[in-house]
């Protein structure tokens, strides 16, 4: 192992052990993404869902190698769809906010931007960690300071998408507040602040940058990544994301987690690693290509992948 590769792995390991709850710090490379049986809804005497009484436990975090909560990305509603069903949209938002308040104790309220609900966290560090953890669960999220935003849409159903949003914030808050001591939460906040100074968090394109399915940055980034790693682009799955076929689940999980530790938002859908495409933050796709190449080299040095990206 070359000295530079060894140093890169050491930095990565330190960051991952800072970001992960103590239960996972020595076992994250051996985690299996095995799902638990989904919890059923429970209702109170008034016929409303008792969101604070549903979960006795949660699946392992996708960040740690557990199964993502969703198989594909749960996205926010489009403005035209919301305008067409604004009464239903208001009902969805109200129920999501009620559920979040009951399940987490956090303040939740409608976002001024249609398609989102706001959740006020205990600080920037909490919001930053939850953002990364929730996106790895395949639920869309974004943040402004200590305010986290989660998706909403008029087509969301109570026992499906509404429950998905509430479950994922309940799950990640459970690990943040219940599994990590205050000293670690402070260390995470400091790490996220340091990484932001090194390079801002690379996220998928916002609504204003929509159209990345056909934007030239997508094929340019895909070609650069294939040249550097051998990983081939998969069919576009969501706006703002580029899929990379890893061949197997373990390398996709390992590189997803490693990318987040280099301040690049990422997630996976099966064996496909999904990385952000953002013409504003990364105009030529150079940064995302360099980040994927970096974690690929680390994965190859660790024996997670071979020269062709498969293992």
N, C-alpha and C positions, 0 to 999 in steps of 0.2 A: 504494500500500500504506500503510495507516494505521500510525502509529508503534507502537501497541500490537500490531498484527498482526506487524509486522517484529520487534519485541522478542521476541514469543512464538516466532517461527520461529527466531530466533537462539539462544534458550535450548534449544529442542528440538534444533537441529543440534549444539550443544555436547554435550548429553547423549548423543545418538546416536553421535557420534564417539568419545566416551569408552567407550561400551558395546560398540562393534563392533571386531573385529580390524582392524589397520592395512590389510590388503588390501582392505577394504570401505569405508573411511572416505570416499573420494571417489567411490565408484561405486554405493553402495547404492540410489540411486533409479533406476539403470539395470539392476539385476539382473533376470534372467529366471528364473522358477521351473522350470528344466528338470531333470528327474530323471536320475540315472545308473542304469546297469544294476545290479540288486541283486547283492551278493556272495553266492556260494554257500557252504555250510558245508564246512569241512574237518575231518577227524577225525585223532586221534593213533593211535598203535599200539594203545592200549587200547580204541579205539572211541568215545572221548569227543570232543565237539566241541573243536577247538583254537581257542578264541575269540581268542587273541592272534596268529593267523596269517591271519585272514580278510581284513582290509582293507588295501589299499595306499593308498587315498585315500578321501575322503568327499565327498558332495554339499555344495554351499554351504549355510550355515546358513539356516534359515527366517527367523531374526532379520534376516538381511541381504537377504532377498528370494528365497532359494532355495526349492526345493520342500519342504514339510513332510514329515517321514519317514512319517507316516500321513495318509491322507485324512480319517479321522474319529478322534475321541479314543479312545485305548486306555485303558480304565478299570480300576480295581482290582476284585478279586472281592468279592462280597457275603458277609456272614458266614454266611448260611444255606447258600449254595453251598459255601463252604469246609468247614463242618461236615459236609456230606453227602459230601465227597470229601477228607477231611483227609490221607489218605495221598498221594494224587496232588498235593495242594496242597504238602505238604512237599517232594516231589520237584521241583516247579516252582521253589519258593523256593531250594532247594539249588543247582539249575542256574543260576538267575539270579545268585545270589551268586558262584558259581564263575566264571561268565563275566565279571562285573564286575571281580572281583579280577584275572583274567588280562588283560583288555583295558585296564584303567586303572591297576592297581596300588593302587587305593584299597581300604580295608577295607569289606567288605559282609557283612551278616548279617541274619537275620530280624527284622522289626519286632515289638515286643510287641503291636502292633495288627494283627489279621488283615487280609490284603489288601495288605500292603506289605513291602518290603525296605528296609533302612537302608544308606546309603552315607555314610561319614565323609569329609568334604572337608577341604582344608587350611586352611579358615577360613570365617567367615561370608560374606565377599565372594564366594568361589568358590561356596559353596552357593546364595547369592542369585542369582548370574548363571546358574548351571546351571539353577536352577528356572525362570527366565524363558525361557531358551533351549530347554529341553526341552518346556515346555508349548507353545511356538510350533511345535514339531515334532509336536504333537498326541499327546503321551504324557503322561498324568496325572503330576503330581509335587507334592510339598509338602515343607516343611522345618521343622526346629526347630534354630535356631542353625546350627552347622556340619554338621548331619546332614540329608542329603537323603533323602527317601523316594520310592521308585518302585513302580509297581503290580505285583501278582501275583495270579493266580487259578488255580483247578484246571483250567479249560478251556484254558489257554495251551498252545500247541503249540511244539515245539522250533524248527521252521523258520519259525514265524510270530511269535506274540506274545512268546515267550521271546527270540528273536533280535531283535525290535523293541526291547525294553527294553535289551538289552545294546548293540545298535548305537547307540541314541540317547545313552546315557551315554558310550560310546566316542567318538562323533562330537563331542559338546560338550566333553568333556575334551580331545580333540585340539586343538580351537581355543583353549580356555582356556590350556592348558599349552604348546602348541606354536606358537601364532600370536601370542600377546600377551606383550610383555615384562613383567617384574616391576613396573616403574613404572606401566604401564597397569593391571595387576591391582590395584595399590594404589589407583589413582585410581578404579577401578570400585567397590571396597569403600567408599571415602569417599563417592562419589556415592550409592550405595545407602543408606548411613547417613544422609546429608542428606535424601534423599527420604522415609525412614522417619520422620524428625522432622517434616517438612512434613505428611505423612499416611501412615498405615500402608499397606502393600501391600494392595490390594484383590484378594481371591482369591474363587473360587467357594465356595459353601456347603459346609461339611464334612458328614460323615455325620449329625452331630447335627441339622443344619439341613435334612436331606433333605426333598423334597417341593416344590422350587421350580418344578417343571413346572406345578403348580396354585396355587402361592403367589401372592397378589395383587401382590407386588412385581414379578413378571415383566411382567404387562400394564401396570402403572403405569410401570415404567422404559421399556418399549417405546413407550408412548404419549408419554412426555416426550421421548424421543430422536427420534421421528418429528416431533413438533412443532418441535423445535429444529433438526433437520437434514434432514428429509425421508426419512431412512433408515427403511425398514419392517422390522418384526420378521419373522423367518423362523420356520418351525416349530421347536419345541424339539428340540435334537439330543442334549443331554446334561444330566443333572441339574446344577444350579448354574450354568448358562450361558444367555445370551440371544443368539440369532442375529440379525444385522442384514444384510439383503441390500444389497450394494454395487453390484450390476450387472456389475462387471468385477473381474478379479483385481488389477490395479495399485492401485486405491484401497483395497481390502481389505488388501493387504500394507502399504501406506504407513501406514494408520491403526492397524493392529495393532502395528507397530513403535513408532509415536508414543505409543500408549497405554502401552506398557511403560515408555517414557521418562518418563511422568507417574505411574508407580507403580501402574498398573492392569494386572493380568495379562490377557493376551489371546492369541488365536490365530485361525486362519481355517480354514474348510473350503470350498475352491473360492472362490466369490465372496462367501461369507458370513463376515462378521466376527463372532467370538464374544467376548462380554464377560461378566464375572462377575456373578452375582446372589447376593447374600448378605444375608439378612434380619438378621443379627447385626451385621456391619460397616457395612452400608449399608441401614438399615431401610426407608427409603422409595424407595430406588433413585435418590436425588438425586445422589449422588456419581458413580455410573457415567454418568448422563445428562449431568452437567456435563462429565465428562472426554471423553465422545464428542463433545459439542458443541464443546469446545475444540480437539480434534485435527481435527475436521471443518472448522472455520474455518481452521486452519493449512493443511489440505490444499487448501481452496478458494483461499486466498491464493497458495499455491504453484502452483496450476493443476492439481492432481491430480484434483479433482472439480469439477463445475459446481454450480449452485444446487440441482439435484435429486439430487445424490449420485452421478451417473453420469459417466463420462468415456470 
